[in-house]
Structure formats: C-alpha cells, structure tokens
Amino acid sequence: MAKRIKDPGLGKTSSPLAKRMVNKDGTFNVVHLNKSPRLREAYNYLLQISWYKLFLLVFLAYVVLNICFALIYFTIGIEQITTTTGSVFQDIVNAFFFSCQT
C-alpha cells in the first residue's frame, strides 16, 4: 500500500512524494471520502450534466409533480373541476390535464 502523505503542498517546502492538488488541466486532484451528497451540490450537478439529461430530468419532474397534484385533485373530488365520467381512469386523466393546465 502506498504511503499516505498529509502535506497539501501549499507551503514553501513540501514532501517530494506529495502530488498536485490541481492538475495541469485545471481539474482538482482532491477526493473527499465519506462525504454525503448535499442539496447545495444539486446546482453543480445540473451544470455538469448534458442538455439531454437536463431536459429529461425537467420533463420527468414536471410529469411526476402533475401526477401528484392529479391524485390530490382526484382524492378531494373531481366533481368541482369537471363532470365525472364514471370511469376512474378517465377521471384521473382529467385531473392530470387540469393539473397541467393550471
């Protein structure tokens, strides 16, 4: 196993075995171990993913949120929004489209 060096290499003298903290291409060479992901890192994640993944994530969030609101509208009572059709599926679809439009 390689010898661990605790010298960050920022002072006037550093260990000859210490590696760079910032690579020559500008990326960081520091790895955080046992670090839990945080909500404030979501912005950086959204900046780093491709446009395709970003649009897919936004679309999925939109659909899931509208399904949740459609279920709430259906639970409260669809009669206040539109006339009931007698079919549970059709009523949920009506509540979903109502959620999308409002």
C-alpha positions as CSV (number, residue, x, y, z in Angstrom):
1,M,0.0,0.0,0.0
2,A,1.3,3.5,-0.9
3,K,2.4,5.8,1.9
4,R,-0.2,8.4,2.8
5,I,1.1,12.0,2.7
6,K,-0.7,14.6,4.7
7,D,1.2,17.5,3.2
8,P,-1.1,19.5,1.0
9,G,1.9,21.1,-0.9
10,L,0.9,24.7,-0.3
11,G,3.8,25.9,1.8
12,K,7.4,26.8,0.9
13,T,8.6,23.3,1.5
14,S,6.6,20.2,0.8
15,S,7.3,16.5,0.7
16,P,8.8,15.3,-2.6
17,L,6.2,12.5,-2.7
18,A,3.2,14.9,-2.5
19,K,1.0,15.2,-5.6
20,R,-0.5,18.3,-7.0
21,M,-3.9,19.5,-5.6
22,V,-4.8,21.0,-9.0
23,N,-4.0,19.1,-12.2
24,K,-2.4,20.9,-15.1
25,D,-5.7,20.9,-17.0
26,G,-7.4,22.7,-14.1
27,T,-9.3,19.8,-12.5
28,F,-8.9,19.1,-8.8
29,N,-7.0,16.1,-7.7
30,V,-8.7,16.0,-4.3
31,V,-11.1,13.2,-3.5
32,H,-13.4,13.6,-0.5
33,L,-14.0,10.3,1.2
34,N,-17.2,9.6,3.2
35,K,-18.8,12.8,2.1
36,S,-22.6,12.6,1.8
37,P,-24.2,14.5,-1.1
38,R,-25.9,17.7,-0.2
39,L,-28.7,19.7,-1.7
40,R,-26.5,22.7,-2.4
41,E,-24.5,20.5,-4.8
42,A,-27.6,20.0,-7.0
43,Y,-26.8,23.2,-8.9
44,N,-23.3,22.0,-9.8
45,Y,-24.7,18.6,-10.8
46,L,-27.2,20.3,-13.1
47,L,-24.4,22.4,-14.7
48,Q,-22.3,19.3,-15.3
49,I,-24.9,17.0,-17.0
50,S,-25.6,17.1,-20.7
51,W,-28.5,19.1,-22.2
52,Y,-30.3,15.8,-23.0
53,K,-30.2,14.7,-19.4
54,L,-31.2,18.1,-18.1
55,F,-34.3,18.3,-20.3
56,L,-35.2,14.7,-19.4
57,L,-34.9,15.5,-15.7
58,V,-37.0,18.6,-16.0
59,F,-39.7,16.7,-18.0
60,L,-39.8,13.9,-15.5
61,A,-40.1,16.3,-12.6
62,Y,-42.9,18.1,-14.4
63,V,-44.8,14.9,-15.1
64,V,-44.3,13.5,-11.6
65,L,-45.4,16.7,-9.9
66,N,-48.5,16.9,-12.1
67,I,-49.4,13.3,-11.3
68,C,-49.1,14.0,-7.6
69,F,-51.4,17.0,-7.9
70,A,-53.8,15.0,-10.1
71,L,-54.1,12.4,-7.4
72,I,-54.8,15.1,-4.8
73,Y,-57.5,16.6,-7.1
74,F,-59.0,13.2,-7.6
75,T,-58.9,12.5,-3.8
76,I,-60.6,15.8,-3.0
77,G,-63.2,15.3,-5.6
78,I,-63.2,15.7,-9.3
79,E,-66.7,17.0,-9.3
80,Q,-65.6,20.5,-8.5
81,I,-63.4,20.5,-11.6
82,T,-65.4,18.7,-14.2
83,T,-68.3,16.3,-14.5
84,T,-67.4,12.8,-13.6
85,T,-67.3,10.2,-16.4
86,G,-67.9,7.1,-14.2
87,S,-64.5,5.7,-15.2
88,V,-61.8,6.1,-12.5
89,F,-59.0,6.1,-15.1
90,Q,-60.7,8.8,-17.2
91,D,-61.3,10.9,-14.1
92,I,-57.6,10.7,-13.1
93,V,-56.7,11.6,-16.7
94,N,-59.0,14.7,-16.5
95,A,-57.4,15.6,-13.1
96,F,-53.9,15.2,-14.7
97,F,-54.7,17.5,-17.6
98,F,-56.3,20.0,-15.2
99,S,-53.1,20.0,-13.2
100,C,-51.0,20.5,-16.3
101,Q,-53.2,23.5,-17.4
102,T,-53.2,25.3,-14.1
